[in-house]
């Protein structure tokens, strides 16, 4: 028994996915193909969604960066947007815009200061290692992490 899918079913599924959150075109394509929709129906569905502005990679990238820039650094945002199938130009444009409203230095500082109390009882070397690893995991540049640690964790003893 082979199940056949229609364009209407594909659109219905796409709208179900969009109900939860915005998606990039590549994400939507992947999800539709995972659901075993034929390539032609997937293409027609994506064309419809783009034509009616239900999916727009530039808007998605800007929204994604603005929402996540309060917790993560540029390296992490770039990595996540690449995984979502966005091109380098869209990523850099969205990142530049989010860096204006949420400068990475300020965000990294806030993250470090919110955790600094946890490092007070640790050996100074261990505290510096943990703080550095935290900032790198969050996607901040190694130089920025080092500078902030030297500024804020110098006095831990």
C-alpha positions in Angstrom: 0.0 0.0 0.0 1.6 3.3 -1.1 0.3 6.5 0.4 -0.1 9.4 -1.9 0.1 13.0 -0.7 -1.6 16.0 -2.1 -0.5 19.6 -2.2 -3.2 20.5 0.3 -1.9 17.9 2.8 1.6 19.3 2.4 0.4 22.9 3.0 -1.6 21.8 6.0 1.5 20.1 7.5 3.7 23.2 6.7 1.2 25.4 8.5 1.2 23.1 11.4 4.9 23.4 11.7 4.8 27.2 11.3 2.2 27.4 14.1 4.9 26.5 16.6 7.7 28.7 15.3 9.2 30.4 12.2 11.3 28.1 10.0 13.9 28.6 7.3 13.2 27.3 3.9 15.8 24.6 4.3 14.2 23.5 7.6 10.8 23.3 6.0 12.1 21.4 3.0 13.8 18.9 5.3 10.7 18.4 7.4 8.4 17.9 4.4 10.8 15.4 2.9 11.0 13.5 6.2 7.3 13.2 6.1 7.7 11.5 2.7 6.1 14.2 0.5 7.3 13.9 -3.1 9.9 16.4 -4.2 7.5 18.1 -6.7 4.9 18.7 -4.0 7.6 20.0 -1.6 8.8 22.4 -4.2 5.2 23.7 -4.9 4.5 24.0 -1.2 7.7 26.0 -0.6 7.0 28.2 -3.6 3.5 28.9 -2.2 4.8 29.7 1.3 7.5 32.0 -0.1 5.1 33.8 -2.4 2.6 34.4 0.4 5.5 35.5 2.8 4.9 32.6 5.3 8.6 31.8 5.1 11.3 34.3 4.5 14.9 33.4 5.3 16.0 37.0 5.9 13.2 37.6 8.4 13.8 34.3 10.1 17.6 35.0 10.5 16.9 38.5 12.0 14.3 37.1 14.4 16.4 34.1 15.4 19.4 36.3 16.1 17.5 38.9 18.1 15.9 36.2 20.2 19.1 34.3 20.9 21.7 37.1 21.1 20.7 37.7 24.7 22.2 34.4 25.7 24.7 33.3 23.1 27.7 34.8 21.3 28.2 35.3 17.6 30.0 32.0 16.9 27.2 29.9 18.3 24.5 31.9 16.4 26.5 31.5 13.1 26.7 27.7 13.8 23.0 27.4 14.5 21.9 29.4 11.5 24.2 27.4 9.2 22.5 24.2 10.6 19.2 25.7 9.7 20.3 26.1 6.1 20.9 29.8 5.8 23.5 31.4 3.6 26.5 33.4 4.8 25.2 36.8 3.6 21.9 36.4 5.4 23.7 35.3 8.6 26.2 38.2 8.6 23.4 40.7 7.9 21.3 39.3 10.8 24.2 39.1 13.1 25.3 42.7 12.4 21.8 43.9 13.2 21.6 41.9 16.5 25.1 43.0 17.5 23.9 46.6 17.5 21.0 45.9 20.0 22.9 43.2 22.0 26.7 43.8 21.9 28.5 40.5 22.5 30.8 42.0 25.0 27.9 43.2 27.2 26.1 39.8 26.9 29.2 37.9 27.8 29.8 40.2 30.8 26.3 39.7 32.0 26.6 35.9 31.7 30.0 35.9 33.6 28.7 38.2 36.3 25.6 36.1 36.9 27.8 33.0 37.5 30.7 34.7 39.3 29.3 33.7 42.7 29.6 30.0 41.9 33.3 30.5 41.3 34.1 32.1 44.7 34.7 28.9 46.6 36.8 27.2 43.8 40.5 27.2 43.3 41.3 30.3 41.3 42.7 28.3 38.4 39.7 26.0 38.3 37.3 29.0 38.5 39.1 30.7 35.5 38.9 27.4 33.5 35.2 27.0 34.1 34.4 30.6 33.3 36.4 30.4 30.1 34.7 27.1 29.1 31.3 28.6 29.8 31.9 31.6 27.5 33.3 29.5 24.7 30.3 27.1 24.9 28.0 30.0 24.7 29.7 31.1 21.4 31.9 34.0 22.4 35.4 34.7 21.0 38.3 33.3 23.0 39.9 36.7 23.2 36.8 38.3 24.6 36.4 35.4 27.1 40.1 35.8 28.2 39.7 39.6 28.6 36.6 39.3 30.7 38.1 36.6 32.9 41.2 38.7 33.5 39.0 41.7 34.4 36.5 40.0 36.7 38.2 36.9 38.1 41.6 38.4 38.8 40.7 39.0 42.5 39.3 35.5 43.3 41.4 33.8 45.9 
